[in-house]
Amino acid sequence: MSVPYIYPWQHDDWARLQQLRERLPHALLFHGEAGIGKVALAEHLAASLLCERIGPNGHACGSCDSCGWFAQYGHPDYRRVRPDALETEEIDDGTEAEESSGKKTTKTPSKEIRVEQVRALATFMNVSTHRAGLRVVLLYPAEALNTTAANTLLKTLEEPPPNTLFLLVAHRIDRLLPTILSRCQRFALAPPDTAAASAWLASQEVAQPERWLAEYGGAPLAALAAAQGEAMPEKDDWLNQLARPQSINPMAVAERLQKAPLSELVAWQQRWLHDLLSLKLGARVRYFPHQQQSLTQLAARVSAEHLQQAVRDAANRRRISDHPLSARLFIEQMLLEYTALFR
């Protein structure tokens, strides 16, 4: 494993970070859409701050002892805090997770950052830094902090230890405690422009990069993960159902797709409803331009008020999509409510 790199569209963001280097806050919050490379940029900054021979433009050299330790996640002054579920999965923000212990377990890995993980930082922060340097803590996604963990972190941010920098990464800052937000300096990251993102996806051998990019809101890493994944047949099946509400058999579709990732089904429906609402309000289709004809026909059959409510309902549904009582019933209810829009 090598020192993390930044993506082609992040050079301006990196230049902005260099301007902060002389006056670093005790906590820096990277925020923006999922899948645009926030974690990669934060890790690149951490490696740079710990590097013993910083290269041109503030980049880590990649060859000193510190960079070697960092590349193996073994640097004595670096800690990474994230949910257990990310230890054996591919992250949606551009970094690969390593296998954690290799031990088999029947327990489902937690998708939250637990209070024990935050409390474990106390020992790390009470030990002298290696070679009298800086210590760095990377925590992501920050919205995964459960309530107790968030309050514990807040106490640390209120009285930060010396020579310590917290790097937080969040996809949704509206889900963070206002008190945590107030103690972090925010660093907003935007999706790259379409041309740059499409060129990068094409370099990764993604066919129809513009279509993938549109479907994933301009986030190239999310688009790449989807294009290389196995969700395409389920996505096409799902979109075909949404395009023909009069022909949907909710029970049959729910039976067929009950093993699909529910959060993805909800996300695809959210984007579909967003496009319908955009057309209804006279705006352009954002996510599914190749479905323009079907979307236009459907938008003519439903009121803007009903679509706005459907968008709100989908957002609420997404919050519970990881923990449904029954996947089949969850999908069936989604489709029943959707078809009711067009009656």
C-alpha positions in Angstrom: 0.0 0.0 0.0 1.3 3.5 -0.9 0.8 6.9 0.6 -2.8 8.0 -0.4 -2.9 10.2 -3.5 -5.3 12.9 -4.5 -7.6 12.8 -7.6 -7.1 14.9 -10.7 -9.9 17.3 -9.7 -8.5 18.0 -6.2 -5.5 20.0 -7.1 -7.2 23.3 -6.4 -8.6 22.0 -3.1 -5.0 20.9 -2.2 -3.7 24.4 -2.9 -6.4 25.8 -0.6 -5.3 23.4 2.1 -1.7 24.6 1.8 -2.9 28.1 2.6 -4.2 26.7 6.0 -1.0 24.9 6.8 0.6 27.7 8.8 -2.5 28.2 10.9 -4.1 24.8 11.2 -7.2 24.6 13.4 -7.5 21.9 16.0 -10.3 20.3 14.0 -10.9 20.4 10.2 -14.2 19.2 8.8 -14.2 18.0 5.2 -17.8 17.9 3.8 -19.5 17.4 0.5 -21.3 14.7 -1.5 -20.4 11.1 -1.0 -18.1 9.7 -3.7 -16.0 12.8 -4.5 -12.8 11.8 -2.7 -13.0 13.5 0.6 -11.4 10.7 2.6 -8.6 10.5 0.0 -7.9 14.2 0.4 -8.0 14.0 4.2 -5.6 11.0 4.3 -3.3 12.8 1.8 -3.2 15.8 4.2 -2.5 13.6 7.2 0.4 11.8 5.4 1.8 15.2 4.4 1.6 16.6 7.9 3.4 13.6 9.3 6.0 13.3 6.5 9.7 13.9 7.4 10.7 15.2 4.0 7.8 17.1 2.5 7.9 17.3 -1.3 7.0 20.1 -3.7 3.6 21.7 -3.1 3.3 20.2 0.3 2.9 16.5 -0.8 4.3 13.7 1.3 7.5 12.3 -0.1 6.4 8.7 0.0 9.8 7.4 0.9 10.7 8.4 4.5 10.1 6.2 7.5 7.0 8.2 8.4 5.4 7.7 5.0 6.3 4.0 5.2 4.5 3.7 8.5 1.6 5.7 7.3 1.1 3.6 4.2 0.7 0.6 6.4 -1.6 2.4 8.9 1.1 1.9 11.5 2.3 5.4 12.2 2.5 6.0 16.0 1.0 9.5 15.6 -1.9 8.6 13.4 -5.3 7.1 14.3 -8.2 6.3 12.0 -11.7 6.0 13.5 -14.5 4.6 11.4 -17.3 2.1 11.8 -16.4 -1.6 12.0 -18.4 -2.2 8.9 -15.9 -0.3 6.8 -13.0 -2.5 7.9 -14.0 -5.2 5.5 -15.9 -3.3 2.8 -15.0 -0.9 0.0 -15.7 2.6 1.1 -17.9 4.8 -1.1 -15.4 7.7 -0.9 -12.4 6.4 -2.8 -10.3 4.4 -0.4 -10.1 0.6 0.0 -10.5 -1.0 3.3 -8.1 -3.7 4.5 -9.2 -6.9 6.0 -9.3 -6.3 9.7 -8.4 -9.5 11.6 -9.4 -12.4 9.3 -11.4 -14.0 12.1 -14.8 -15.3 11.3 -17.7 -13.9 13.2 -21.4 -14.2 13.1 -21.9 -10.7 14.5 -22.9 -8.0 12.0 -20.2 -5.3 12.0 -21.5 -2.0 13.3 -22.2 0.8 11.0 -21.9 3.3 13.8 -18.8 4.9 15.4 -19.1 3.6 18.9 -18.2 5.4 22.1 -15.5 2.9 22.9 -13.7 3.9 19.7 -13.7 7.5 20.7 -12.7 6.8 24.3 -9.8 4.7 23.0 -8.2 7.9 21.7 -7.6 9.2 25.2 -4.6 6.9 25.6 -3.3 7.8 22.2 -3.5 11.5 23.0 -1.9 11.2 26.4 1.3 9.7 25.0 4.1 11.9 23.8 4.3 12.3 20.0 6.9 10.6 18.0 9.9 12.8 17.4 8.1 15.7 19.1 5.8 16.1 16.1 2.1 16.4 15.3 -0.5 13.7 16.0 -3.5 13.3 13.6 -6.9 11.7 14.1 -9.0 10.9 11.0 -12.7 10.2 11.8 -15.2 9.3 9.1 -18.0 9.4 8.3 -18.7 11.8 11.2 -22.4 11.4 10.9 -21.9 7.7 11.9 -21.1 8.8 15.5 -23.8 7.5 17.7 -25.2 10.0 20.3 -22.9 8.9 23.2 -19.8 8.8 20.9 -20.6 12.3 19.5 -20.9 13.8 23.0 -17.6 12.1 24.0 -15.9 13.6 21.0 -17.4 17.0 21.7 -15.7 17.0 25.1 -12.3 16.4 23.4 -12.9 19.1 20.8 -13.9 21.6 23.6 -10.5 21.0 25.3 -8.2 19.8 22.5 -4.9 18.3 23.5 -1.8 20.1 22.2 -0.2 19.2 18.9 -3.2 17.2 17.8 -5.3 17.7 14.7 -8.7 16.1 14.1 -9.7 15.6 10.5 -13.4 14.8 10.3 -15.1 13.8 7.0 -18.9 14.0 6.6 -21.3 13.5 3.7 -24.2 15.1 5.6 -23.2 17.9 8.0 -26.9 18.4 8.8 -26.7 15.2 10.8 -23.9 16.4 13.1 -24.4 18.0 16.5 -24.4 21.8 16.1 -21.9 22.0 18.9 -19.4 19.7 17.0 -19.9 21.9 13.9 -19.1 25.0 15.9 -15.8 23.6 17.0 -14.6 22.6 13.6 -13.3 24.7 10.7 -15.3 23.6 7.7 -13.7 22.7 4.4 -16.3 22.3 1.7 -15.6 20.1 -1.3 -17.7 20.2 -4.5 -18.1 17.5 -7.2 -15.7 17.9 -10.1 -16.9 19.4 -13.4 -18.6 16.9 -15.7 -15.8 16.9 -18.3 -13.0 16.2 -15.8 -15.1 13.5 -14.0 -16.1 11.8 -17.3 -12.5 11.8 -18.6 -11.4 10.2 -15.3 -14.1 7.5 -15.5 -13.2 6.8 -19.1 -9.6 6.3 -18.0 -10.9 3.7 -15.6 -12.5 1.9 -18.5 -16.0 2.8 -17.6 -18.4 2.6 -20.6 -20.9 5.5 -20.9 -19.2 7.5 -18.2 -21.6 10.5 -18.6 -24.6 8.3 -17.9 -23.0 6.8 -14.8 -22.0 10.2 -13.6 -25.5 11.6 -14.0 -27.1 8.7 -12.2 -24.7 9.3 -9.2 -25.1 13.0 -8.9 -21.7 13.9 -10.4 -19.7 11.9 -7.9 -17.1 10.0 -9.9 -16.0 7.5 -7.2 -19.6 6.6 -6.5 -20.2 6.2 -10.2 -17.0 4.0 -10.6 -18.0 1.8 -7.7 -21.5 1.3 -9.2 -20.2 0.6 -12.7 -17.7 -2.0 -11.4 -20.2 -3.5 -9.0 -23.1 -5.9 -9.5 -26.0 -3.6 -9.0 -26.7 -2.9 -12.7 -29.3 -5.7 -13.3 -31.2 -4.7 -10.2 -31.0 -1.0 -11.0 -32.3 -1.5 -14.5 -35.1 -3.8 -13.2 -36.0 -1.2 -10.6 -36.0 1.8 -13.0 -38.1 -0.2 -15.5 -40.7 -0.7 -12.8 -40.7 3.0 -11.9 -41.1 3.9 -15.6 -44.3 1.8 -15.8 -46.3 2.3 -12.6 -49.5 1.1 -14.2 -47.9 -2.3 -14.8 -46.2 -2.8 -11.4 -47.1 -5.9 -9.4 -45.7 -4.8 -6.0 -45.8 -8.2 -4.4 -43.9 -9.9 -7.4 -41.3 -7.1 -7.6 -40.7 -7.2 -3.8 -40.3 -10.9 -3.9 -37.7 -10.6 -6.7 -35.7 -7.8 -5.3 -35.8 -8.4 -1.6 -32.2 -9.4 -1.5 -31.1 -6.2 -3.2 -29.5 -3.5 -1.1 -32.5 -1.5 0.2 -30.5 1.7 0.6 -29.7 1.6 -3.1 -33.3 1.0 -4.1 -34.4 3.9 -2.0 -31.6 6.1 -3.4 -32.5 5.2 -7.0 -36.2 6.0 -6.3 -35.1 9.3 -4.7 -33.3 10.3 -7.8 -36.2 9.3 -10.0 -38.6 11.3 -7.9 -36.2 14.3 -8.0 -36.2 14.1 -11.8 -40.0 14.0 -12.0 -40.3 17.0 -9.7 -37.7 18.9 -11.7 -39.6 18.3 -14.9 -42.9 19.3 -13.1 -41.3 22.6 -12.0 -39.9 23.3 -15.5 -36.3 22.3 -14.7 -34.1 19.7 -16.4 -33.6 16.0 -15.8 -30.5 15.5 -13.7 -30.1 11.9 -12.9 -31.7 9.9 -15.7 -31.5 11.9 -19.0 -31.7 8.6 -20.9 -35.2 8.2 -19.4 -36.4 11.6 -20.5 -39.4 10.4 -22.4 -40.8 8.2 -19.7 -40.2 10.8 -17.0 -41.9 13.5 -19.1 -45.0 11.3 -19.6 -45.2 10.5 -15.9 -44.6 14.1 -14.7 -47.7 15.1 -16.7 -49.8 12.7 -14.6 -49.0 13.8 -11.1 -49.2 17.1 -9.2 -46.1 19.0 -7.9 -47.6 18.8 -4.4 -47.8 15.1 -4.4 -44.3 14.7 -5.8 -42.9 17.0 -3.1 -44.5 14.8 -0.5 -43.2 11.7 -2.2 -39.6 13.2 -2.1 -40.0 13.9 1.6 -41.3 10.4 2.2 -38.4 8.8 0.3 -35.9 10.8 2.4 -37.5 9.6 5.6 -37.5 6.0 4.2 -33.8 6.1 3.5 -33.0 6.8 7.1 -34.5 3.4 8.1 -33.5 1.4 5.0 -30.6 -0.3 6.7 -32.8 -1.7 9.5 -36.2 -2.8 8.0 -38.3 -5.4 9.8 -38.9 -7.1 6.5 -37.1 -6.3 3.2 -40.0 -7.7 1.1 -42.7 -5.7 2.9 -40.5 -2.6 2.8 -40.2 -2.8 -1.0 -43.8 -3.6 -1.4 -44.9 -0.6 0.6 -42.5 1.6 -1.4 -44.2 0.5 -4.7 -47.7 0.8 -3.4 -47.1 4.4 -2.4 -45.4 5.1 -5.7 -48.2 3.7 -7.9 -50.7 5.6 -5.8 -49.2 8.8 -7.1 -50.4 8.1 -10.7 -54.0 7.0 -10.0 
